[in-house]
Amino acid sequence: MSQYSKEEIDRGIKKIYDTVLNTKNITSRYIVILALASLWLDAYDFASMTFGTASLKSTFPSVPSVLISLAIGAVQLGAIIGAVVGGWLNDRIGRRNMFILNMILFTGMAILGGLSTNILELSIFRGLLGFALGADTATGFAYIFEYLEKKQRLFWSNLWQIQWYIMYEVTIALIVVPFFFTVHSLTSPLLWRIIMIVGGVLALVILLLRGRIPESVLWLAYQGRLATAKKILKQTYGIDLPEVPDVDLQLRAPARGVRSAFSIFRASKWRELVYSFNGNFEQGFIFYTFGFYVPYILVALKLAGPLASIVASAFLYAGGVIGGYLTAWLTPKIGTKSQYVIGAIGEGVSVGLIALTYIYHLPLIYFVVFSFLFYFFHVIGPASQGMTSINAFFGAKERGTAAGWGYFWVKLAAFIGLLIGIVGITYNPVSLTLGLAIYGVLTGIVGLIIGYDTRTYKLADVEELEENPQESVQ
């Protein structure tokens, strides 16, 4: 095998793991922003297309509303597939390779989407764009969990929601508001095209910045590629490990065979999977059934005019920004499970209060305040904790696959929610919001019963090293 014994190789791998998991990384902020950049793009698309729906409809006036909704929701459908396939691929070919491939695909599809001549073309391009988003999000979470120290990674991964809401505010301030005051309308056929092409330009910038991101050290070390892992540690951490064998081996080969895409589904992990996946589904469903349509609700239910809906939406998204920062700050203090439970019940109660504004025709301020609380609790709850938890429950061998399945449930719920939401808001908003309220509270109760706090959960990265390497090469 090499001039080194098996014991020396094993000690070298464990030394690298110990170094990464116990060394605070001074470049964490920069790496997290680049690694989770797909969330900025996802949030940008979400926020901008919320206001761009009427623009798209005016471009294709003869196209049925359901096809318009499918064109918008094609991103979610693509992300459903991309999360699973891309998550598995980033275990197989590496985190860095997927980072580059995903942004190339996104850039091309966003620009082509902005130049679409019919609704079918747009749906196809947005579907492929969504594939890149789903794959990249799974890759990003796996990467930061393998780049940062074990406590540091919980803090930074729980900041992922604040990226969403900051991007909402930026999109409103730099795209929607200037466009409205220039054209005096949100129905101009230009709006959705500008949204798509600007998204492609943003992705190109991310692609260029990612060129210097190194491969995941833990992913390399898990396989036995110690020399490459040592080199990256020296370059990025400034740490030299002369006692680690200077050799690249292939002791373990993750994600080999289609069956490995389903390897995380095993009886010993049922609580972890149900806890994470239900939280991910709940947050995606309740958000895209209600949160996505807030600007539409304000206008369609005659709660506010176009300009007032923009101002109200900006205020509401501020609740997400506050919650996004607070959840990271609270993580080392009260843990992830407590926030999961508090957030799920809080968002359920908030949506229930919104139902009362429909029933009793309360003034706009009540709808705005209750919606603000919804966004706040949503971010603190499963929206943040679900993805953080699923990545903590698995190690480098299958973390990409686990992250992919985690995001699969977010996007499956989003796709279903987009279709159900518009129908519920149109025909029976009271029943819709009451149903969402019940689901939110039930999710909190389930989390309380079966959930885990990631601060005290066993370190999956170290645990998987106890496997027989020969059993992992399949």
ABEGO torsion letter per residue (X at the ends): XBABBAAAAAAAAAAAAAAAAABBBAAAAAAAAAAAAAAAAAAAAAAAAAAAAAAAAAABAABBAAAAAAAAAAAAAAAAAAAAAAAAAAAAAEAAAAAAAAAAAAAAAAAAAAABABAAAAAAAAAAAAAAAAAAAAAAAAAAAAABBAAAAAAAAAAAAAAAAAAAAAAAAAAAAAAAAAAGBAABAAAAAAAAAAAAAAAAAAAAAAAABBBBAAAAAAAGBAAAAAAAAAAAAGBBBAABBBBBBBABBBGBEAAAAAAABBAAAAAAAAAAAAAAAAAAAAAAAAAAAAAAAAAAAGABBAAAAAAAAAAAAAAAAAAAAAAAAAAAAAEAAAAAAAAAAAAAAAAAAAAAAAAAGBBAAAAAAAAAAAAAAAAABAAAAAAAAAAAABBAAAAAAAAAAAAAAAAAAAAAAAAAAAAAAAABAAAAAAAAAAAAAAAAAAAAAABBBAAABBBAAAAAAABBAAAABX
